[in-house]
């Protein structure tokens, strides 16, 4: 393997066929370059998809009410479906064991004031489980708890940027914040990885909001997270069961798509993974196809190399060279060309992906890169292909009879 004379002979053989060697190596480099870039872009799509769920749990189901699109059981179309507290209890009671966390949601905009500062912010009225569904990170204080819900306390949790906007450098914890003319006590400050808008939100108990702002039991939405023991398909079936049961409860036509809308992240994940699976399959086919064409080129160059060195190989055998040593020499040359060309392709691919960075974010490609393990596997695959490409001409070289080789012109 480390025979100096053999390596010298290999480099001399390559030097005699510079153009052929370059073209074969170029094809291999191009193949692994295309494979690396396409794989990196595919990973960029996956990163973009995962980022869209960064501020929510990935096992969430959203249940919304809308307006009916058709008449059913004596009810006119365009009937508004209004969820109330009893519907939230209906969901929790009927699906025990399948639900991990659940919360109602009520939306409103509120004018918040503290001393001379003021601003309009989104107010979300929820219960204690919302913290886990939203993956809210508490910076200080605490989140809305069960006591706040049941006692309808005037306690609120504000986002990091709400504190920054209204309290400036002052600590908001324990302070009184005026929201739409009602005094609330700040019991917690949170941060959220979902971006600035998610950190400009005020949370309060949903029963408090119902009592103070509407004197009703209306809910805008029901959020829940399903048991993680469920498979993706079981989670999708679960969300469909919720939709079916709620349609029956509200006397909605089974085929009415606008009255009650249930969205499960499981279905989004399944659809996205199917798309990504197709993309990765295309990447694999293109990459392997281009790579095989390069390997064929390597095989051709080795065949020509053996043919041009027929007399030399015959002399080697006449002087006592074993078939194994001749095969090893030809294979080393094949592996050398493939490895160098493949490595160049990998390096160029990685550099191009680094240059791309997040410049393709508008095309939903975020931080495209390839895993180190994939690179190692690709390199080993290249070496294996190089061995295979050189094996046939190597065997042919080993079978050359000295007397016939010496007659070759």
C-alpha positions in Angstrom: 0.0 0.0 0.0 2.8 2.4 0.9 5.3 1.1 -1.7 7.1 4.2 -3.0 7.9 2.7 -6.4 4.3 1.7 -6.9 3.0 5.2 -6.1 5.5 6.7 -8.5 4.4 4.4 -11.3 0.7 5.3 -10.6 1.5 9.0 -10.9 3.4 8.4 -14.1 0.5 6.5 -15.5 -1.9 9.4 -14.6 0.5 11.9 -16.1 0.4 10.1 -19.4 -3.4 10.4 -19.5 -3.9 13.8 -18.1 -7.0 14.7 -20.1 -8.7 11.4 -19.6 -7.9 11.5 -15.9 -9.2 15.1 -15.6 -12.5 14.4 -17.4 -13.1 11.2 -15.3 -12.3 13.0 -12.1 -14.4 16.0 -13.1 -17.4 13.8 -13.6 -17.0 12.3 -10.2 -16.5 15.7 -8.6 -19.5 17.1 -10.4 -21.6 14.1 -9.2 -20.7 14.5 -5.5 -21.0 18.3 -5.8 -24.5 18.1 -7.1 -25.4 15.4 -4.5 -24.0 17.6 -1.7 -25.8 20.8 -2.8 -29.1 19.1 -3.4 -28.9 17.3 -0.1 -28.1 20.6 1.7 -31.0 22.3 0.0 -33.3 19.4 1.1 -32.1 19.8 4.6 -32.7 23.5 4.3 -36.3 22.8 3.5 -36.5 20.5 6.5 -35.0 23.2 8.8 -37.5 25.8 7.5 -40.4 23.4 8.3 -39.1 22.6 11.8 -38.6 26.4 12.5 -42.2 27.0 11.8 -43.0 24.9 14.9 -40.3 26.3 17.1 -42.7 28.2 19.4 -45.3 25.5 19.6 -45.4 21.9 20.7 -45.3 19.5 17.7 -48.3 17.4 18.9 -50.8 20.2 18.9 -54.4 20.2 17.5 -56.2 23.5 16.9 -60.0 23.5 17.0 -61.8 26.6 15.5 -65.4 27.5 14.9 -66.6 29.2 11.8 -69.8 29.6 9.8 -71.8 26.8 8.2 -71.7 26.6 4.5 -74.9 24.6 4.0 -78.3 24.1 5.6 -78.6 21.0 7.8 -81.3 19.5 10.1 -83.5 22.6 9.7 -80.7 25.1 10.4 -79.9 27.7 7.8 -76.5 28.1 6.2 -74.1 30.7 7.4 -74.9 29.9 11.0 -72.1 30.9 13.4 -70.5 28.1 15.4 -69.7 29.6 18.8 -67.6 27.5 21.2 -68.3 27.9 24.9 -66.9 26.6 28.2 -69.1 23.5 28.0 -67.6 22.6 24.7 -64.1 22.8 26.2 -65.3 20.4 29.0 -66.9 18.2 26.3 -63.5 17.7 24.6 -61.7 17.0 27.9 -64.3 14.6 29.1 -64.7 12.6 25.9 -61.0 12.1 25.2 -59.4 11.4 28.5 -56.2 9.5 28.1 -55.7 10.9 24.6 -55.1 14.5 25.6 -51.9 15.7 27.2 -52.7 19.4 27.7 -55.7 21.5 26.7 -56.6 25.2 26.9 -59.3 27.5 25.6 -58.2 30.7 23.8 -60.0 34.1 23.7 -58.5 36.9 21.5 -58.8 40.6 21.9 -56.6 43.7 21.5 -56.0 45.8 24.6 -54.6 49.3 25.3 -52.0 48.8 28.1 -50.7 51.8 30.1 -48.1 52.2 32.8 -47.3 55.7 34.0 -46.6 57.8 30.9 -46.1 54.8 28.5 -48.9 53.0 26.5 -49.3 50.6 23.7 -51.8 48.3 21.9 -51.1 44.6 22.4 -52.8 41.3 21.7 -54.4 39.8 24.8 -54.8 36.1 24.9 -57.0 34.6 27.6 -56.0 31.0 28.4 -55.6 28.5 31.2 -52.5 27.0 32.9 -51.9 24.3 30.2 -51.3 26.9 27.5 -47.7 27.4 28.8 -46.8 23.9 27.7 -48.7 23.9 24.4 -47.1 27.2 23.4 -43.7 26.2 24.9 -43.6 29.5 26.8 -40.3 30.2 28.6 -40.7 32.1 31.9 -38.0 34.7 32.5 -39.3 35.7 35.9 -42.3 35.2 38.1 -44.9 32.5 37.1 -47.5 31.7 34.5 -51.3 31.8 34.8 -52.3 29.0 37.2 -55.4 27.1 38.1 -56.2 29.5 41.0 -56.2 32.4 38.6 -58.7 30.6 36.3 -61.1 29.5 39.0 -61.0 32.7 41.1 -61.0 35.0 38.0 -58.0 36.9 39.4 -56.7 40.0 37.8 -53.2 38.6 37.3 -51.5 38.8 34.0 -48.3 37.5 32.3 -46.6 39.8 29.8 -44.0 39.3 27.1 -40.4 40.4 27.3 -41.0 43.2 24.8 -44.2 44.4 26.6 -42.0 44.9 29.7 -39.3 46.6 27.6 -41.9 48.9 25.8 -43.8 50.0 28.9 -41.5 49.6 31.9 -38.2 50.5 30.2 -35.5 49.5 32.6 -37.9 48.9 35.5 -38.8 45.4 36.7 -42.4 44.8 35.8 -42.9 41.9 38.2 -45.5 42.8 40.9 -46.4 46.1 39.2 -49.9 47.2 38.3 -50.7 47.5 34.5 -53.8 49.2 33.2 -55.4 47.2 30.4 -58.5 48.8 28.8 -59.1 50.7 32.0 -58.8 47.7 34.3 -55.9 47.3 36.8 -54.0 44.0 36.5 -51.0 42.7 38.5 -48.0 41.5 36.5 -47.1 38.0 38.0 -44.7 36.9 35.3 -42.6 37.9 32.3 -42.0 35.4 29.5 -39.9 35.1 26.3 -40.8 33.2 23.2 -38.6 31.9 20.4 -41.4 32.6 17.9 -40.2 36.2 17.2 -41.0 39.7 18.3 -44.8 39.4 17.8 -45.0 36.5 20.2 -43.2 38.6 22.9 -45.7 41.4 22.6 -48.6 39.5 24.0 -50.4 39.7 27.4 -51.8 36.5 28.9 -54.7 36.3 31.5 -57.1 33.7 32.7 -59.9 33.0 30.2 -62.5 33.1 32.9 -61.3 36.5 34.0 -61.6 37.8 30.4 -65.0 36.3 30.0 -66.2 38.0 33.3 -64.6 41.4 32.7 -64.9 41.9 29.0 -68.0 40.0 27.9 -69.9 38.6 30.8 -70.3 35.4 28.8 -68.7 32.0 28.3 -67.6 32.4 24.7 -64.4 30.9 23.4 -62.6 31.7 20.2 -60.6 28.5 19.9 -59.7 25.3 21.7 -56.1 24.1 21.7 -54.9 20.7 22.8 -51.9 18.4 22.6 -52.4 14.7 22.0 -50.7 11.9 23.9 -47.2 11.4 22.4 -47.7 7.6 22.6 -49.9 8.0 19.5 -48.4 7.4 16.1 -48.7 10.1 13.4 -51.6 8.3 11.8 -53.4 7.7 15.1 -53.0 11.5 15.8 -54.6 12.3 12.5 -57.4 9.9 13.1 -57.9 11.5 16.5 -58.2 15.0 15.1 -60.8 13.7 12.6 -62.8 12.1 15.4 -62.9 15.4 17.3 -64.1 17.1 14.2 -66.8 14.5 13.6 -68.0 14.5 17.2 -68.2 18.3 17.3 -70.1 18.5 14.1 -72.7 16.1 15.5 -72.8 18.2 18.7 -73.5 21.4 16.8 -75.8 19.7 14.1 -73.3 20.5 11.3 -73.4 18.6 8.0 -70.6 16.0 7.9 -69.2 17.4 4.6 -69.3 21.1 5.8 -65.7 22.1 5.7 -66.0 25.7 7.1 -68.2 25.3 10.2 -65.7 23.5 12.4 -62.0 23.4 11.4 -59.6 21.1 13.1 -55.9 21.3 12.3 -53.4 18.8 13.5 -49.7 19.3 13.3 -49.5 15.6 12.8 -51.1 16.0 9.4 -48.8 18.9 8.5 -45.8 16.7 9.5 -47.0 13.8 7.5 -47.6 15.9 4.3 -44.3 17.7 4.7 -42.4 14.5 5.3 -44.0 12.9 2.2 -42.8 15.9 0.2 -39.4 15.9 1.7 -39.2 12.1 1.1 -39.9 12.7 -2.6 -37.3 15.5 -2.7 -34.7 13.3 -1.0 -35.6 10.4 -3.5 -35.0 12.8 -6.4 -31.7 14.0 -4.8 -30.6 10.4 -4.4 -31.5 9.4 -8.0 -29.8 12.5 -9.5 -26.7 12.2 -7.2 -26.3 8.4 -7.7 -26.9 8.7 -11.5 -24.3 11.4 -11.9 -21.9 9.5 -9.6 -22.3 6.3 -11.6 -21.5 8.2 -14.8 -18.3 9.3 -13.1 -17.5 5.8 -12.0 -18.0 4.6 -15.6 -15.6 7.2 -16.7 -13.1 6.0 -14.1 -13.6 2.4 -15.4 -12.9 3.6 -18.9 -9.8 5.4 -18.1 -8.5 2.4 -16.2 -9.3 0.2 -19.2 -7.3 2.4 -21.5 -4.5 2.6 -19.0 -4.3 -1.2 -18.8 -4.4 -1.4 -22.6 -1.6 1.1 -23.1 0.5 -0.6 -20.5 0.0 -4.2 -21.9 3.7 -4.7 -22.7 4.8 -3.2 -19.4 2.5 -5.5 -17.4 3.7 -8.5 -19.4 7.3 -7.7 -18.5 6.3 -7.4 -14.9 4.7 -10.8 -14.9 7.7 -12.2 -16.7 9.9 -10.8 -14.0 7.8 -12.5 -11.3 5.1 -10.0 -10.4 2.0 -11.8 -9.0 -1.5 -11.2 -10.3 -2.4 -9.8 -6.9 0.3 -7.1 -7.0 -0.9 -6.0 -10.5 -4.5 -5.9 -9.4 -3.5 -3.9 -6.3 -1.6 -1.4 -8.4 -4.6 -0.8 -10.8 -7.1 -0.5 -7.9 -4.9 2.0 -6.1 -4.8 4.2 -9.1 -8.6 3.9 -9.5 -9.2 4.7 -5.8 -6.8 7.6 -5.9 -8.5 9.3 -8.7 -12.0 8.7 -7.2 -11.0 9.8 -3.7 -9.3 13.1 -4.8 -12.1 14.0 -7.2 -14.8 13.1 -4.7 -13.1 15.1 -1.9 -12.9 18.1 -4.2 -16.6 17.8 -5.0 -17.5 17.6 -1.3 -15.4 20.6 -0.3 -16.8 22.7 -3.2 -20.4 21.6 -2.3 -19.9 22.6 1.4 -18.4 25.9 0.5 -21.3 26.7 -1.9 -23.8 25.8 0.8 -22.0 28.1 3.3 -22.1 30.9 0.7 -25.8 30.3 0.2 -26.4 30.5 4.0 -29.9 32.0 4.6 -30.0 33.9 1.3 -32.7 31.5 0.1 -35.0 32.0 3.1 -37.7 33.5 0.9 -37.8 30.1 -0.9 -38.3 28.3 2.4 -34.7 27.1 2.5 -33.1 27.8 5.9 -29.5 27.1 6.8 -28.8 24.5 4.1 -26.0 22.1 5.2 -25.1 18.4 5.1 -24.4 16.2 8.1 -20.8 15.2 8.8 -21.9 11.5 8.9 -23.5 11.8 5.5 -20.2 13.2 4.1 -18.2 10.3 5.6 -20.6 7.8 4.1 -20.5 9.5 0.8 -16.7 9.5 0.8 -16.6 5.8 1.7 -19.2 5.1 -1.0 -17.0 6.9 -3.5 -14.0 4.8 -2.6 -16.1 1.6 -2.9 -17.2 2.7 -6.3 -13.6 3.5 -7.3 -12.7 -0.1 -6.3 -15.5 -1.5 -8.3 -14.7 0.7 -11.3 -11.1 -0.4 -11.3 -11.7 -4.1 -10.5 -12.6 -5.3 -14.1 -9.6 -3.7 -15.8 -7.4 -4.9 -12.9 -8.5 -8.5 -13.4 -7.9 -8.1 -17.1 -4.4 -6.8 -16.4 -3.7 -9.7 -14.0 -4.6 -12.3 -16.7 -2.2 -11.0 -19.3 0.2 -13.6 -20.5 3.8 -12.4 -20.7 4.4 -13.9 -24.2 1.3 -12.2 -25.7 2.0 -8.9 -23.9 5.5 -8.7 -25.3 4.1 -9.1 -28.9 1.7 -6.2 -28.3 2.4 -3.1 -30.4 
